[in-house]
Amino acid sequence: MDATKDRIGEYYLKEAGWADGWAVVADPAKFAERFNLIVRGAYRPVTVDDIRSMMKCGLIGRCGFFDRSDLQTVRGILQYERLRERTAE
């Protein structure tokens, strides 16, 4: 993501550039690749098989393509996985 300073020196993220591109991503492999590039530091990298499984059960890609809400959904699922692993120990 691209961070830029505004007039008062506060940093903000310029999301329009990458968010617009999500509306045309229909390939699970490209979505997984973009997710891993954008969400660095996630609990673990997602795989194409992860994305396909999430599509199959209707969690993401319900419209035939991936958008920003799908990115947030996958991010939330990874956070949940991490929490479950921590509480199991």
C-alpha positions in Angstrom: 0.0 0.0 0.0 1.1 3.5 -0.7 1.4 5.9 2.3 1.3 9.6 1.6 1.3 12.7 3.7 -1.6 15.1 3.6 -1.6 18.9 4.2 -1.1 18.7 7.9 1.6 16.0 7.8 -0.6 13.0 8.8 0.0 9.8 6.9 -2.9 8.1 5.2 -3.1 5.1 2.8 -3.9 5.6 -0.8 -6.2 2.6 -1.2 -8.0 3.6 -4.4 -5.2 2.3 -6.6 -5.3 -1.3 -5.4 -9.0 -1.4 -4.3 -10.2 -0.7 -7.8 -8.2 -3.6 -9.1 -9.9 -6.0 -6.8 -13.2 -5.7 -8.6 -11.6 -7.4 -11.7 -9.7 -10.2 -9.9 -11.6 -13.4 -10.6 -8.7 -15.9 -10.4 -8.1 -17.5 -7.0 -4.3 -17.7 -7.7 -4.1 -14.0 -8.4 -6.2 -13.2 -5.3 -3.9 -15.4 -3.1 -0.8 -13.7 -4.6 -2.2 -10.2 -4.1 -3.4 -11.0 -0.6 0.1 -12.2 0.4 1.7 -9.1 -1.0 -0.8 -6.7 0.6 -1.3 -8.3 4.0 2.3 -8.8 5.0 2.8 -10.1 8.5 -0.4 -12.2 8.4 -0.5 -15.3 10.6 0.5 -17.3 7.6 0.4 -16.9 3.8 -2.7 -18.1 2.1 -2.6 -20.7 -0.7 -4.7 -21.1 -3.8 -6.3 -24.2 -2.1 -7.3 -22.0 0.9 -9.0 -19.5 -1.4 -10.8 -22.2 -3.4 -12.1 -23.8 -0.2 -13.3 -20.4 1.1 -15.0 -19.9 -2.3 -16.6 -23.3 -2.3 -18.3 -22.7 1.1 -19.4 -19.2 0.1 -17.2 -17.1 2.4 -15.6 -15.1 -0.4 -16.0 -14.6 -4.2 -19.8 -14.8 -4.0 -20.2 -12.4 -7.0 -17.8 -14.3 -9.2 -14.9 -12.0 -8.4 -12.9 -10.9 -5.3 -13.3 -7.4 -3.8 -12.0 -5.6 -0.8 -14.5 -7.2 1.6 -13.1 -10.6 0.6 -9.6 -9.4 1.5 -10.9 -8.4 5.0 -12.7 -11.8 5.3 -9.6 -13.8 4.6 -7.6 -11.6 7.0 -10.2 -12.2 9.7 -10.1 -16.0 9.1 -6.4 -16.0 9.6 -6.7 -14.0 12.8 -9.2 -16.6 14.0 -6.9 -19.4 13.2 -4.1 -17.8 15.1 -6.4 -17.2 18.1 -7.5 -20.9 18.1 -3.9 -22.1 18.0 -2.9 -19.9 20.9 -5.8 -21.0 23.1 -5.2 -24.7 22.3 -1.7 -24.5 23.8 
